[in-house]
């Protein structure tokens, strides 16, 4: 499966996709070097709605953006408002990868970097052999992804460059593992979203993927989808080194205005929830 090739885009609700795109751009107050977001769901029938680098804000914070155009038609919300405590919690953790698994994936990840940077790439595939692996975890993937699990890892090369990889693919890099950009206590999460619509077993299937970096104190992320008929479980992952990947999928949910929302929340080392937000609502 070639994760670099996006799936064919189906004809969806164009007005809704445009609104989502505008909302994401409006909320992107801080940006890192643009990073390609790996698409685990490259199976046939999936359609990419939008992707953006987003610094998530707390509910009610519009980042100082102007008020929305009140003349635009407003759909009647139909998403079920399921309380957070009413959804089950499901772990996607499948344990640590072996050193050989991590090294092999890291080499492929750095090979993915070279064509983009030309002669200016900060690392070469062979640098993975001497790199310090900071975390390497197997994560269970969701319905519609086409694979059973994927390896998420972070590592630092001997020259001090930090990399986050998903499988064989590069997610993001930076000169130092200690560089946290605009992250702070009020905004402890910075992430890349990918929302896709497809079909499975004769019905619509919605897949939400989230690749992120966080403050070091954040060690767990959970994600769920709410739609017109209820809510998915909270799918959760634990991570270290302030970086990770998570996904949720839901049969019956559709990417249409007023018919689905994606909830995300984060927890620190004590188990305290330190962040929550609603996306694509």
C-alpha positions in Angstrom: 0.0 0.0 0.0 1.4 3.4 -1.1 0.5 5.8 1.7 2.0 8.7 -0.2 -0.8 8.4 -2.8 -4.0 10.0 -1.6 -7.2 8.1 -2.3 -9.5 9.4 -5.0 -11.7 12.2 -3.8 -15.4 11.5 -4.0 -18.0 14.2 -4.6 -19.2 15.2 -1.1 -20.9 18.2 0.4 -18.8 20.9 -1.2 -20.2 23.7 0.9 -19.5 21.8 4.1 -16.0 20.9 3.1 -15.3 24.6 2.3 -16.7 25.7 5.7 -14.5 23.1 7.5 -11.4 24.4 5.6 -12.2 28.0 6.5 -12.7 27.1 10.1 -9.4 25.2 10.3 -7.4 28.1 8.7 -9.1 30.6 11.0 -8.0 28.5 14.1 -4.4 28.0 12.9 -2.8 30.7 15.1 0.6 29.0 15.1 2.3 27.0 12.4 5.3 24.7 12.1 7.1 23.8 9.0 4.3 22.4 6.7 4.3 18.6 7.2 2.6 15.9 5.1 0.1 14.1 7.3 0.3 10.3 6.6 -3.0 8.9 5.5 -3.4 5.4 7.0 -6.8 5.0 5.3 -5.7 4.6 1.7 -8.2 1.9 1.0 -10.5 2.2 -2.0 -13.6 4.4 -1.5 -12.1 6.8 1.0 -12.3 10.5 0.2 -10.1 13.2 1.8 -12.2 16.2 3.0 -9.4 18.5 4.2 -6.1 18.7 6.0 -4.6 21.6 8.0 -2.0 22.3 10.7 -4.1 23.4 13.6 -3.2 24.8 17.0 -6.3 23.6 18.9 -7.9 26.1 21.3 -10.0 25.6 24.3 -13.8 25.6 23.7 -15.1 29.1 23.3 -11.8 30.6 22.2 -12.1 31.8 18.6 -8.5 33.1 18.6 -9.6 36.7 18.0 -11.1 35.9 14.6 -14.0 38.1 13.3 -17.5 36.9 13.8 -18.9 34.5 11.3 -21.1 35.8 8.5 -24.5 35.8 10.0 -26.1 36.0 6.5 -25.0 32.4 5.7 -27.7 29.7 6.0 -27.4 27.8 9.3 -28.3 24.1 9.4 -30.2 22.8 12.4 -27.7 20.8 14.5 -28.6 17.1 14.7 -25.5 15.7 16.4 -26.3 13.8 19.6 -24.7 15.5 22.6 -23.5 12.4 24.4 -21.8 13.3 27.7 -18.1 12.4 27.8 -18.6 10.0 30.7 -21.2 8.0 28.7 -18.8 6.8 26.1 -16.6 3.7 26.8 -12.8 4.1 26.7 -10.9 1.8 24.3 -7.1 1.5 24.2 -5.4 1.4 20.8 -2.0 0.6 22.4 -0.4 -2.6 21.1 2.9 -2.3 23.0 6.5 -1.4 22.3 8.2 -2.2 19.0 11.4 -4.1 18.9 14.7 -2.2 18.2 15.0 -3.9 14.8 11.4 -2.9 13.9 12.1 0.7 14.9 15.4 0.9 13.1 13.9 -0.5 9.8 11.0 2.0 9.9 13.3 4.9 10.8 15.5 4.2 7.8 12.5 4.2 5.5 11.2 7.4 7.1 14.5 9.2 6.5 14.5 7.9 2.9 11.1 9.6 2.6 12.7 12.9 3.8 15.5 13.0 1.2 13.5 13.6 -2.0 11.7 16.5 -0.4 14.8 18.3 0.8 17.1 17.4 -2.2 20.7 18.0 -1.1 19.7 19.8 2.0 18.1 16.9 3.9 19.2 17.1 7.6 19.5 13.3 7.8 20.1 10.2 5.6 18.6 6.7 5.9 21.8 5.3 7.4 21.6 7.9 10.2 18.8 5.8 11.7 21.3 3.2 12.7 23.0 5.5 15.2 19.9 7.5 16.2 18.5 7.5 19.7 15.0 6.0 19.6 12.9 8.0 22.1 9.7 6.0 21.6 8.4 3.3 19.3 4.9 2.0 19.8 2.5 -0.2 17.8 -1.0 1.4 17.5 -4.1 -0.5 16.4 -5.7 1.1 13.4 -9.3 1.7 12.7 -11.9 0.3 10.2 -11.3 1.7 6.8 -7.5 2.0 7.2 -6.6 -1.1 5.2 -3.9 -2.2 7.8 -4.2 -3.8 11.2 -1.6 -1.7 13.0 1.0 1.0 12.5 4.3 2.0 14.2 4.5 5.5 15.6 8.0 6.5 16.7 10.2 9.5 17.5 14.0 9.5 17.4 16.9 11.9 17.5 19.9 11.6 15.1 23.5 12.1 16.2 23.4 15.6 14.7 20.5 16.5 17.0 17.6 16.5 14.6 14.3 15.2 16.0 11.8 13.2 13.8 8.3 11.8 14.2 7.4 8.9 11.9 4.2 7.0 11.2 5.1 3.6 9.7 7.7 4.3 7.0 6.4 7.9 6.5 7.7 11.2 7.9 5.2 13.2 9.9 7.4 16.1 11.1 10.9 17.1 12.0 12.7 19.9 13.9 16.3 20.8 14.7 15.9 19.9 18.4 13.7 17.6 20.5 13.3 20.5 22.9 11.8 22.9 20.4 8.1 23.1 21.2 7.0 26.0 19.0 3.9 27.8 20.4 2.9 25.1 22.9 2.1 26.3 26.4 -0.1 25.4 29.3 -3.2 27.1 27.7 -2.6 25.4 24.4 -0.7 22.2 25.1 -1.6 20.4 21.8 -0.6 21.0 18.2 -1.9 18.7 15.6 -2.6 17.7 12.0 -6.1 16.4 11.2 -7.2 14.2 8.3 -10.9 13.5 7.9 -12.1 10.9 5.3 -15.4 9.6 4.2 -15.9 6.1 2.7 -18.2 3.1 2.8 -17.9 -0.3 4.4 -20.5 -3.1 4.6 -22.8 -1.1 2.4 -22.9 1.9 4.7 -21.1 5.2 5.2 -17.9 5.1 7.2 -16.2 8.2 8.7 -12.5 8.0 9.6 -10.8 10.8 11.7 -7.0 10.7 12.0 -4.9 13.0 14.3 -1.1 13.3 14.4 0.1 15.6 17.2 2.8 17.1 19.3 2.2 18.1 22.9 3.9 19.5 26.0 6.0 16.9 27.8 3.5 16.7 30.6 0.8 15.3 28.2 1.0 11.5 28.0 -2.5 10.4 26.8 -4.8 11.4 24.0 -8.4 10.3 23.3 -10.6 10.8 20.3 -14.3 10.0 19.6 -16.8 10.7 16.8 -20.3 11.9 17.6 -23.0 11.8 14.9 -26.8 11.8 14.5 -27.2 8.4 16.1 -24.9 8.5 19.1 -21.1 8.5 19.8 -18.2 6.2 19.2 -16.1 5.0 22.1 -13.2 7.2 23.2 -10.2 5.7 21.4 -7.1 6.3 23.4 -3.3 6.1 23.1 -0.5 6.7 25.6 2.8 8.2 24.4 6.0 9.8 25.5 8.3 12.4 24.1 5.4 14.7 23.4 4.2 13.2 20.1 1.7 10.6 18.9 -1.0 9.5 16.5 -4.6 8.5 17.1 -7.7 7.7 15.0 -11.4 6.9 15.3 -13.9 5.6 12.8 -17.6 5.2 12.9 -20.0 3.3 10.6 -23.1 5.3 9.8 -21.5 8.7 10.4 -21.3 11.1 7.5 -19.2 14.2 6.8 -22.1 16.6 6.4 -22.8 19.9 8.2 -24.6 19.4 11.5 -24.4 15.6 11.2 -21.1 14.8 12.9 -18.5 16.3 15.4 -15.1 15.0 16.5 -14.1 15.3 20.2 -10.5 15.2 21.4 -9.1 15.4 24.9 -5.7 15.1 26.6 -4.4 13.9 30.0 -1.2 14.6 31.9 1.0 12.2 33.9 -1.4 12.3 36.9 -4.4 11.3 34.9 -5.9 14.8 35.0 -7.6 16.1 31.8 -5.7 19.2 30.7 -7.2 19.8 27.3 -10.4 19.2 25.3 -11.9 20.5 22.0 -14.5 19.8 19.4 -13.7 19.8 15.7 -15.6 19.7 12.4 -18.9 20.7 14.2 
